């Protein structure tokens, strides 16, 4: 009963549903992927450039802790010296900040790709509804996010606790060391902690990314009725219908062009119409019209005929008569038997006399009045 009423969303989202959701900004985004990627890159950076970075920072601290008589004589220089020190410190960490910024942007788009949707920045008044807010706060998604946050807290907390316990002795003696050894020990502890933290965050991200995709797919699932309605709307769309018809015509024309090489003769207008005929002299049937076209399609038929050495016979009235009265892959009408027989006999005679020097008189086929059409398909005698 529920299936008939269309209330159970059991169907996978269609391509059109996914496209619309993407336009609305509904894509799989993992909030855990960016921190994990940033922590991994920061760990690699500290591993390769940590010694240089900590040495530069140590030299900067030592320089600032040195006594400067200029400050005592001119205290107004203190803000400028402090500002210069801040700029120097910022320039030291600027490469790391730039790399982390790029990684944050790339990792954010990794799961769902880059997208800009104006609908994402438009205000949503539905969020002002307290019932909707309560549904979000106490819904299944909220509990999933809570469990994910608890998992992240436990993983990161356990890693930090183990890191502190393993380096407790160094941490207690670091205040008694000189500046350079203290900075070196602190750098080693930071790199080690970052390594294990990055592994923990990667673990959380590996859980969160497929979870976000599953939640989005579940949210976009459709009922059977929705799928039927979408198919009906798509089929009723004039643009879709036009594309289908164009594709069908292309397939039909390509199939028809493949038959031109088997034709015995192509009769032309000579430019606006072209029909290709095939005749089996051993059979008892009438000639078949295997290809026809006007304007551009007629030009293609002529080119195909020239490429495969199919004779092109110019007979405007006959070409129009065959074009407007004969369907594709059908025998020609009885009223045109005599005219077509003259053309085919002429072509066969040409083939038999080729290389013998015999002259064959080109016929002028006569067309019955009821078969004389103008270029618009109207009978000329009317």
C-alpha positions, 0 to 999 in steps of 0.5 A: 500500500505504501509503495502504491501511494509513493511514500517510501523513498526506495529508488536511487536518485536519477541523473536529473535529481542529482543535477538539480541537487548540485545546482542547489548546493546539495553535495557531499561535504566532509567537515573532517577531510580539510582538518585531516589534510591540513594536519598531514601537510603540516606534519610533512612541512615540519618534518622537512622544514621544521629545523629551519623554521624553529631556528628562525623563530629561536633567533627572533626570540633571542633578538627580542630578548636582547637589551636595546639602549634605543628603547630606554632613550626613545620609548616611542620606538617600542611600537615600531620595533614590536611591529617589525618583530610581528611582521618578521614572525609572520613572514617566517610562518607565511609559507606554511599558512599559504600551503595550508590555505590551498590544501583547505580549499582543495580538500573541501572540494575533493569529496563533492567537487567545486561548485558555485551556487547562488542558492547557497548564499540566499537566505532560507526562511525555513530555518526560522521555523522552530519545529524545523530547528528542533527536527534538525537538533534531535533528528537522526542526522544530529545524533550521527554528527554527535557520535562523529564528534565524540569519536573525534574527541576521543581519538584526538584526546587519546593521542594527545594524552599518550603524547604528553605521557611519552614526553612528560620528562622532556616537558618538565625539563624544557624550562631548565634548558637553554633556548636553542636546545629547548626549541629543538626539543619542543620541535621534536615533540610537536612533529611527533604529536602532529604525526599521530594527530594526523593519523587520527584525523585521517581515520575520522575522515575515512569514516566521515567521507563515505558517511556524508555520501551515504547521507546525501544519497539517502536524502535524495532518494525518490519514490516510485511516483517521483521517478515516474513523474520525472520521466513523464516531465522529461519526455514531455519537455520540448527540448528533450523531445527535439534532442531525441528526434534529432538523434533519431534522424542522425541515426537514420541518416547515417544508416541510410548513407551506408546504403548509397554505396550499394545503389545502382543509380542516384537521380538528382534535381540536380542540387536540391533533391537526390534519390538512390535506387537499387534494382536486382535484375535477377529478381521480379520486384520493382526498384527500391528507393534506398536513400533520399534527401534534399539540400544538405542531405542531397549533397551528402548522397551525391558525395557518397555516390561519387566516392563509390562510383555510383552513377549520378543521373540528372532528371529534376522531375523524376527526382522530385517525383520519387522523393515525394511519392516513395518511402525509404526502403519501399519500391517505386510507384507503378506510374514511374516504372517506365521512367525509372526503367529507362534510367536503369537500362541506360546505366546498365548499358554504360557499364556494359559498354565501358571500354568498348567505345560504344556510344549510349544515348542518354534518355529523357524520361517522361513523367506522368502529369500526376507525378510532376511536383514542384520543389515544395511538393505541390503538383505542378498541373494544379 
